[in-house]
Structures are given as C-alpha cells and as structure tokens.
Amino acid sequence: MVELILAIIAIVVGFIIGRYLQTKTQEHTLNAAKETANSIIEDANKKAKDTVKEAMLTAQEDSHRYRSTVEKELKERRAEIQKQEDRLLQREESLDRKDSIFEQRENVLTKKEKKISQENQNLLKQQEKAESLIQKRQAEVERVAAFTQEEARKLVLDETSEELSDEKARMVKDSYYQAQVEADKNAKNLIVQAIQQSAADIVSETTVSVVNLPNEDMKGRIIGREGRNIRTFETLTGIDLIIDDTPEAVVLSGFDPIRREVAKMALEKLIKDGRIHPARIEEMVDKSRKELKQRIQEIGEEALFSLGIHSMGPEMIRYVGQLNFKIDNGQNLLSHSIEVAKLAGAFASELGEDVTLAKRAGLLHDIGKAVVNGSEGSSIELGVEIAKKYHESPVIIDTIKAYNDNYQPEYVISELVVVAEKIALTRPGAYSDSLESFVHRLDSLEKISDSFDEVEKSYAIQAGREIRVIAKPNYITDTQAINLSRNIKKKIESEMKYPGHIKVTVIREVRSVEYAK
C-alpha cells in the first residue's frame, strides 16, 4: 500500500517537474524567437536606411549631372546667341554704311535736280524775254520801216534765232564741262570708297626666317660633327642655314618661301626632339613637307572664308593656298589676290554686278602662278588650263585671259578685276623691284641647272652666290659629276648676268637599301 502511494506521488511529482521543464523550454524558445524577430527587424530597418541613403545619393548625383548638362546647354545656347548677335551687329553696320552711301548719292542727285530745275527756269525767263523783245522789235520795225507783218515777223525771228543759238551753245558747253567735272569727282569717290571697303592686309615677304633656340649649346648640335648635320640639312631643304653670333637664334635664308617654311618646320621639330643626326633630319624634312601640304589646304580655306566664297573644289583650294608661298612684284601673291578680290567686289557692288563672282575672279586671276616651277607655258595659259580643268565659270576664264595684252575681255567683271589689280599694284609701297629682280635671278639660276637630264634637283643658296646640285647617281659617275659642274658653269656664264661669282656644287650620293625578311 505504501509502495503504491509512493509510486503515485512519484508519478505526480514527475508530471509536475515535466510540466515545469516544458514550460521553461517553451519560454526559452519564445525568447529566442523574439530576439531573432528583433534582430531581423533591426537588419531590415538598417537596410532600409541604407537603401534610402543610396537612393538619395543617386538622386543627388543624377540631379547634379542633369544640372551640369542643362548649364552646359545654356552656355552653348548663350554662345550661339552671342554669335548671332555679333553677326546681326555686323550686318547692321554694313547696312548703315550702305545707307550712308545711298544718302550721299541721293544728295548728289538732289543737287543735280535743283540745278537742272534752275537752268529750266532760266531758260523760261530767257524765252519770255526773247518773246518780249520780238514783240517790241516787231512793233518798232512796223513803225519805222512800214514792213508788212509777215516780213517783220521773219526779220525778227531770224535775228532772235541767231542770238538764241549763241546762248544755247554757251549753255551746252557749260553743262558739258560741269558734267565732266562731276563724272571725274564721282569716279574718284567710287575708287576711294572701294579701297576703304576692301580693308586688305598688306604682308611684306622677306627671304629669311629666324628660328629661336632654347640655348647656345643647340648650335653645336645643329652643326654636328665636322658639319655633317648642317650639310645634310642644307642639301635636303635647299635653304642656307646661317649660324652666327646672334644669341639663341639661327637664320634660314632662301628665296623660295615653300622651301624656307619646310626648313623652318623641320628645324623646329629637330630642336624640340633633341635628336639631331642625318637620318633624323631626313625624316623630319619629309614629315614637314607632308604637314605643309595640309597647312596649304587650310590657308586656302581661310582665304575663301574671309572673302565669303563657297563651293570650291579641294584641288582649287590647294592652288589658292600655294599662292601664300609665292612672291610676285615684291608682294605675297595670296595677300595681293585677296586685295584685288576685295577691290573687285567693292566695284561690282557699286555697279550692280555679282559681288561674289567678282571676288572669286579677283582671287583666281593669278592662279596660274601657283603652279610649281618647271611647268610649261605662261602663267596665263596655266591659269586658264586650271580653271577649265576644275570647271570654273566663263567669267573666271575670261578674267585670267584679260591679262594678255592682245585679248579683249567679254565681261564687265573681267575689266573690274584688271582695274582692281592696277590699283593694288600702283598704291604706295606695293612694288619692290629689287626683291623681284633678285627672286627672278635665283629662279633662273635653278632653271638652268634643272635643264640637265643628270640633275635630280638644284637649290640656289647663299643669296645666289652658290648653286647646289643633287645629281642622279644612276645616270652619272663621280668623274662625270665633274663634267656636269663644268657644263652648268658654262651655261650660267653664257645665259645669265650677275655680280661677283657663283659657286657650282654637284653632289652625287649613292644609297644601297635591302630588307631582311
């Protein structure tokens, strides 16, 4: 019995303890779940805050980029508006000038109308006076001579007609003289206005260019060991390189502006690079020649833009750019052509002709002189050939032909261009006879040397005191090079007149090139 009671008590106690332990376990599990839930909520809040922060930063960056884009567009629009305002201002100034010219013409016409009106009034008064005299004379004649009315009328009319004829002759003579004076005055005003409107820049060309050096040591590097660098440079460019006591500078001397510009560009590249030796010099000279071709194209485009000429082919633009490196009558040929174009345009504007076509004709009137030396034919023939080749208008071709003394121009614009060039050449300081003759002498010297089949190229240097001839190595030997120099010397002596002596230097260089594969 006691054992049964103890067993019951044990079961009850075990049940109570089990319930207690189960309760504790559930409470622990519940607490752990709460902590996990709180941790998840905290992580979620943290991620939400981070997401919000990132979204705000992204929004701020997008807002900044959008603001930058808007500001840039506004800046570009302001710049474009400013350009448009500048163009409108220029047009307004141009219109003001034209209004002023028209106003002057109107004043002149008004004065002429007043003068003609006054002359008509004088004629009417004289006519009335003549009629009064006729009536008085008729009455007097009838009274004294007892003429019939018809006879008296005839006598009076004959005498009065003679008096009026003399008066009319004097008036016609005075009017003709006054008209001639007015015509001369108007012609002078027209030329002055055209010159003022052209506003051409005057560029004086010389035969030397100065290249600045970073230091005095660079002179020795340019000369090279035993002068090999300077000899190579002068041989490749045909330009005389003068190195004297001038601090941090050397002088390039030569009459051909294209060669001199190539030499200047090449020398500046060599100085900047620092590596100066014959192979590098040859590389830089070739590179400078290629760059100069591009620069010539850009110069031609700038000239066309300054004159407002459009739709010209790239080949023709290149010829225009080459004019910048030609000298004629002591002037830069491109500057002279631009000046003629502006004058011709101004004349055409005053006479009601096509201004753009007149400018184009003025710019291209000397285009034949842009052809490289050595081409057959005169500059007029070459210019006509180029104009026909690139399909220029008949007015342009007629303008080029107009410089032939035996040719009569067919178009008004052609004559305007001829007049414009005469003005451009005869203005003070336009013509330099000494420079022109000097350049012509050096050009003739090179042409004589180039006339020999064994010559590849020749360069006049030392202001024409030396001609440096590059011979074709496959055509002659070293011994024959001596005979070539003598033959060139004899031809120079027989065909040219020059002061002092001319040194003829023939260079024959053989190169053997192979490629390892």
QUIJOCOR-V819855 format. One record per backbone hydrogen bond with DSSP energy under -1.0 kcal/mol. CO is the residue of the C=O (numbers start at 1). NH is the residue of the N-H. E is the energy in kcal/mol with one decimal. If there is no record, write none. Layout:
co=CO nh=NH e=E
co=CO nh=NH e=E
This chain:
co=1 nh=5 e=-2.1
co=2 nh=6 e=-2.6
co=3 nh=7 e=-2.5
co=4 nh=8 e=-2.5
co=5 nh=9 e=-3.1
co=6 nh=10 e=-3.1
co=7 nh=11 e=-2.5
co=8 nh=12 e=-2.9
co=9 nh=13 e=-3.3
co=10 nh=14 e=-2.9
co=11 nh=15 e=-2.6
co=12 nh=16 e=-2.8
co=13 nh=17 e=-3.0
co=14 nh=18 e=-2.9
co=15 nh=19 e=-2.8
co=16 nh=20 e=-2.5
co=17 nh=21 e=-2.9
co=18 nh=22 e=-2.6
co=19 nh=23 e=-2.5
co=20 nh=24 e=-2.6
co=21 nh=25 e=-2.6
co=22 nh=26 e=-2.5
co=23 nh=27 e=-2.6
co=24 nh=28 e=-2.6
co=25 nh=29 e=-2.5
co=26 nh=30 e=-2.7
co=27 nh=31 e=-2.6
co=28 nh=32 e=-2.6
co=29 nh=33 e=-2.4
co=30 nh=34 e=-2.5
co=31 nh=35 e=-2.8
co=32 nh=36 e=-2.5
co=33 nh=37 e=-2.8
co=34 nh=38 e=-3.0
co=35 nh=39 e=-2.7
co=36 nh=40 e=-2.6
co=37 nh=41 e=-2.7
co=38 nh=42 e=-2.8
co=39 nh=43 e=-2.7
co=40 nh=44 e=-2.8
co=41 nh=45 e=-2.7
co=42 nh=46 e=-2.8
co=43 nh=47 e=-3.1
co=44 nh=48 e=-2.5
co=45 nh=49 e=-2.6
co=46 nh=50 e=-2.8
co=47 nh=51 e=-3.0
co=48 nh=52 e=-2.7
co=49 nh=53 e=-2.9
co=50 nh=54 e=-3.1
co=51 nh=55 e=-2.7
co=52 nh=56 e=-2.4
co=53 nh=57 e=-2.7
co=54 nh=58 e=-3.1
co=55 nh=59 e=-2.5
co=56 nh=60 e=-2.6
co=57 nh=61 e=-2.9
co=58 nh=62 e=-3.0
co=59 nh=63 e=-2.6
co=60 nh=64 e=-2.6
co=61 nh=65 e=-3.1
co=62 nh=66 e=-2.8
co=63 nh=67 e=-2.4
co=64 nh=68 e=-2.9
co=65 nh=69 e=-2.9
co=66 nh=70 e=-2.8
co=67 nh=71 e=-2.9
co=68 nh=72 e=-2.7
co=69 nh=73 e=-2.6
co=70 nh=74 e=-2.7
co=71 nh=75 e=-2.6
co=72 nh=76 e=-2.8
co=73 nh=77 e=-2.8
co=74 nh=78 e=-2.7
co=75 nh=79 e=-2.5
co=76 nh=80 e=-2.7
co=77 nh=81 e=-3.0
co=78 nh=82 e=-2.6
co=79 nh=83 e=-2.4
co=80 nh=84 e=-2.6
co=81 nh=85 e=-2.6
co=82 nh=86 e=-2.6
co=83 nh=87 e=-2.8
co=84 nh=88 e=-2.8
co=85 nh=89 e=-2.5
co=86 nh=90 e=-2.6
co=87 nh=91 e=-2.7
co=88 nh=92 e=-2.6
co=89 nh=93 e=-2.5
co=90 nh=94 e=-2.6
co=91 nh=95 e=-2.8
co=92 nh=96 e=-2.4
co=93 nh=97 e=-2.4
co=94 nh=98 e=-2.4
co=95 nh=99 e=-2.9
co=96 nh=100 e=-2.4
co=97 nh=101 e=-2.2
co=98 nh=102 e=-3.0
co=99 nh=103 e=-2.6
co=100 nh=104 e=-2.2
co=101 nh=105 e=-2.5
co=102 nh=106 e=-2.8
co=103 nh=107 e=-2.3
co=104 nh=108 e=-2.4
co=105 nh=109 e=-2.9
co=106 nh=110 e=-2.6
co=107 nh=111 e=-2.4
co=108 nh=112 e=-2.2
co=109 nh=113 e=-2.8
co=110 nh=114 e=-2.5
co=111 nh=115 e=-2.5
co=112 nh=116 e=-2.9
co=113 nh=117 e=-2.7
co=114 nh=118 e=-2.6
co=115 nh=119 e=-2.4
co=116 nh=120 e=-2.5
co=117 nh=121 e=-2.3
co=118 nh=122 e=-2.5
co=119 nh=123 e=-2.5
co=120 nh=124 e=-2.4
co=121 nh=125 e=-2.6
co=122 nh=126 e=-2.7
co=123 nh=127 e=-2.5
co=124 nh=128 e=-2.7
co=125 nh=129 e=-2.9
co=126 nh=130 e=-2.7
co=127 nh=131 e=-2.5
co=128 nh=132 e=-2.4
co=129 nh=133 e=-2.5
co=130 nh=134 e=-2.6
co=131 nh=135 e=-2.3
co=132 nh=136 e=-2.5
co=133 nh=137 e=-3.4
co=134 nh=138 e=-2.6
co=135 nh=139 e=-2.3
co=136 nh=140 e=-2.8
co=137 nh=141 e=-2.9
co=138 nh=142 e=-2.4
co=139 nh=143 e=-2.1
co=140 nh=144 e=-2.9
co=141 nh=145 e=-2.2
co=148 nh=152 e=-2.7
co=149 nh=153 e=-2.6
co=150 nh=154 e=-2.1
co=151 nh=155 e=-2.2
co=152 nh=156 e=-2.6
co=153 nh=157 e=-2.6
co=154 nh=158 e=-2.1
co=155 nh=159 e=-2.0
co=156 nh=160 e=-2.8
co=157 nh=161 e=-2.4
co=158 nh=162 e=-1.6
co=159 nh=163 e=-1.8
co=160 nh=164 e=-2.8
co=161 nh=165 e=-2.2
co=162 nh=166 e=-1.8
co=163 nh=167 e=-2.0
co=164 nh=168 e=-3.0
co=165 nh=169 e=-2.3
co=166 nh=170 e=-2.1
co=167 nh=171 e=-2.2
co=168 nh=172 e=-2.8
co=169 nh=173 e=-2.2
co=170 nh=174 e=-2.4
co=171 nh=175 e=-2.7
co=172 nh=176 e=-2.6
co=173 nh=177 e=-2.2
co=174 nh=178 e=-2.5
co=175 nh=179 e=-2.6
co=176 nh=180 e=-2.2
co=177 nh=181 e=-2.2
co=178 nh=182 e=-2.4
co=179 nh=183 e=-2.5
co=180 nh=184 e=-2.3
co=181 nh=185 e=-2.3
co=182 nh=186 e=-2.7
co=183 nh=187 e=-2.3
co=184 nh=188 e=-2.2
co=185 nh=189 e=-2.3
co=186 nh=190 e=-2.3
co=187 nh=191 e=-2.1
co=188 nh=192 e=-2.5
co=189 nh=193 e=-2.7
co=190 nh=194 e=-2.2
co=191 nh=195 e=-2.4
co=192 nh=196 e=-2.4
co=193 nh=197 e=-2.3
co=194 nh=198 e=-1.7
co=195 nh=199 e=-1.3
co=207 nh=254 e=-2.6
co=209 nh=252 e=-3.4
co=211 nh=250 e=-2.1
co=216 nh=219 e=-1.3
co=217 nh=221 e=-1.3
co=218 nh=222 e=-2.1
co=219 nh=223 e=-2.2
co=220 nh=224 e=-2.4
co=223 nh=230 e=-1.5
co=224 nh=227 e=-1.8
co=225 nh=228 e=-1.6
co=227 nh=231 e=-1.8
co=228 nh=232 e=-2.3
co=229 nh=233 e=-2.5
co=230 nh=234 e=-2.3
co=231 nh=235 e=-2.2
co=232 nh=236 e=-2.4
co=233 nh=237 e=-2.0
co=234 nh=238 e=-2.1
co=240 nh=253 e=-3.0
co=242 nh=251 e=-2.5
co=246 nh=249 e=-1.0
co=248 nh=213 e=-2.3
co=250 nh=211 e=-2.5
co=251 nh=242 e=-3.3
co=252 nh=209 e=-2.3
co=253 nh=240 e=-2.6
co=256 nh=260 e=-2.4
co=257 nh=261 e=-2.3
co=258 nh=262 e=-2.3
co=259 nh=263 e=-2.6
co=260 nh=264 e=-2.2
co=261 nh=265 e=-2.6
co=262 nh=266 e=-2.6
co=263 nh=267 e=-2.6
co=264 nh=268 e=-2.4
co=265 nh=269 e=-1.9
co=266 nh=270 e=-2.4
co=267 nh=271 e=-2.5
co=268 nh=272 e=-2.1
co=269 nh=273 e=-2.6
co=270 nh=274 e=-2.8
co=277 nh=281 e=-2.6
co=278 nh=282 e=-2.3
co=279 nh=283 e=-1.9
co=280 nh=284 e=-2.4
co=281 nh=285 e=-2.3
co=282 nh=286 e=-2.1
co=283 nh=287 e=-2.2
co=284 nh=288 e=-2.4
co=285 nh=289 e=-2.0
co=286 nh=290 e=-1.8
co=287 nh=291 e=-2.3
co=288 nh=292 e=-2.4
co=289 nh=293 e=-1.4
co=290 nh=294 e=-1.4
co=291 nh=295 e=-2.2
co=292 nh=296 e=-2.7
co=293 nh=297 e=-1.7
co=294 nh=298 e=-1.9
co=295 nh=299 e=-2.5
co=296 nh=300 e=-2.1
co=297 nh=301 e=-2.0
co=298 nh=302 e=-2.3
co=299 nh=303 e=-2.1
co=300 nh=304 e=-2.1
co=301 nh=305 e=-2.4
co=302 nh=306 e=-2.3
co=303 nh=307 e=-1.2
co=304 nh=309 e=-2.6
co=313 nh=317 e=-2.2
co=314 nh=318 e=-1.9
co=315 nh=319 e=-1.6
co=316 nh=320 e=-2.0
co=317 nh=321 e=-2.4
co=318 nh=322 e=-1.9
co=321 nh=324 e=-1.3
co=322 nh=325 e=-1.7
co=323 nh=326 e=-1.6
co=323 nh=334 e=-1.1
co=326 nh=333 e=-2.6
co=328 nh=331 e=-1.8
co=331 nh=328 e=-2.4
co=332 nh=336 e=-2.4
co=333 nh=337 e=-2.3
co=334 nh=338 e=-2.6
co=335 nh=339 e=-2.2
co=336 nh=340 e=-2.4
co=337 nh=341 e=-2.5
co=338 nh=342 e=-2.5
co=339 nh=343 e=-2.2
co=340 nh=344 e=-2.9
co=341 nh=345 e=-2.5
co=342 nh=346 e=-2.2
co=343 nh=347 e=-2.5
co=344 nh=348 e=-2.6
co=345 nh=349 e=-2.1
co=346 nh=350 e=-1.8
co=347 nh=351 e=-1.8
co=348 nh=353 e=-2.6
co=354 nh=358 e=-1.9
co=355 nh=359 e=-2.5
co=356 nh=360 e=-2.3
co=357 nh=361 e=-2.4
co=358 nh=362 e=-2.5
co=359 nh=363 e=-2.4
co=360 nh=364 e=-2.0
co=364 nh=367 e=-1.6
co=366 nh=369 e=-1.7
co=367 nh=370 e=-1.6
co=368 nh=371 e=-1.1
co=372 nh=375 e=-1.2
co=378 nh=382 e=-2.6
co=379 nh=383 e=-2.3
co=380 nh=384 e=-2.5
co=381 nh=385 e=-2.3
co=382 nh=386 e=-2.4
co=383 nh=387 e=-2.6
co=384 nh=388 e=-2.4
co=385 nh=389 e=-2.2
co=386 nh=390 e=-2.1
co=387 nh=392 e=-3.0
co=388 nh=391 e=-1.4
co=393 nh=397 e=-1.8
co=394 nh=398 e=-2.6
co=395 nh=399 e=-2.1
co=396 nh=400 e=-2.1
co=397 nh=401 e=-2.2
co=398 nh=402 e=-1.3
co=400 nh=403 e=-1.2
co=401 nh=404 e=-2.2
co=404 nh=407 e=-2.0
co=411 nh=415 e=-1.2
co=412 nh=416 e=-2.2
co=413 nh=417 e=-2.3
co=414 nh=418 e=-1.9
co=415 nh=419 e=-2.3
co=416 nh=420 e=-2.5
co=417 nh=421 e=-2.4
co=418 nh=422 e=-1.9
co=419 nh=423 e=-2.1
co=420 nh=424 e=-2.3
co=421 nh=425 e=-2.3
co=422 nh=426 e=-1.9
co=427 nh=430 e=-1.8
co=432 nh=436 e=-2.0
co=433 nh=437 e=-2.5
co=434 nh=438 e=-2.0
co=435 nh=439 e=-2.7
co=436 nh=440 e=-2.3
co=437 nh=441 e=-2.2
co=438 nh=442 e=-2.1
co=439 nh=443 e=-2.4
co=440 nh=444 e=-2.3
co=441 nh=445 e=-2.0
co=442 nh=446 e=-1.9
co=443 nh=447 e=-2.2
co=444 nh=448 e=-2.1
co=445 nh=449 e=-1.5
co=446 nh=450 e=-2.7
co=449 nh=452 e=-1.3
co=452 nh=455 e=-1.3
co=454 nh=472 e=-2.8
co=457 nh=470 e=-3.4
co=459 nh=468 e=-3.2
co=461 nh=466 e=-1.8
co=462 nh=465 e=-1.7
co=465 nh=503 e=-2.9
co=466 nh=461 e=-2.6
co=467 nh=505 e=-2.7
co=468 nh=459 e=-2.6
co=469 nh=507 e=-3.2
co=470 nh=456 e=-2.7
co=470 nh=457 e=-1.5
co=472 nh=475 e=-1.6
co=472 nh=476 e=-1.3
co=477 nh=481 e=-1.4
co=479 nh=483 e=-1.1
co=480 nh=484 e=-2.3
co=481 nh=485 e=-2.0
co=482 nh=486 e=-1.7
co=483 nh=487 e=-2.6
co=484 nh=488 e=-2.5
co=485 nh=489 e=-2.1
co=486 nh=490 e=-2.5
co=487 nh=491 e=-2.2
co=488 nh=492 e=-2.3
co=489 nh=493 e=-2.3
co=490 nh=494 e=-1.8
co=491 nh=495 e=-1.8
co=492 nh=496 e=-1.9
co=503 nh=467 e=-3.3
co=505 nh=469 e=-3.7
co=507 nh=471 e=-2.8
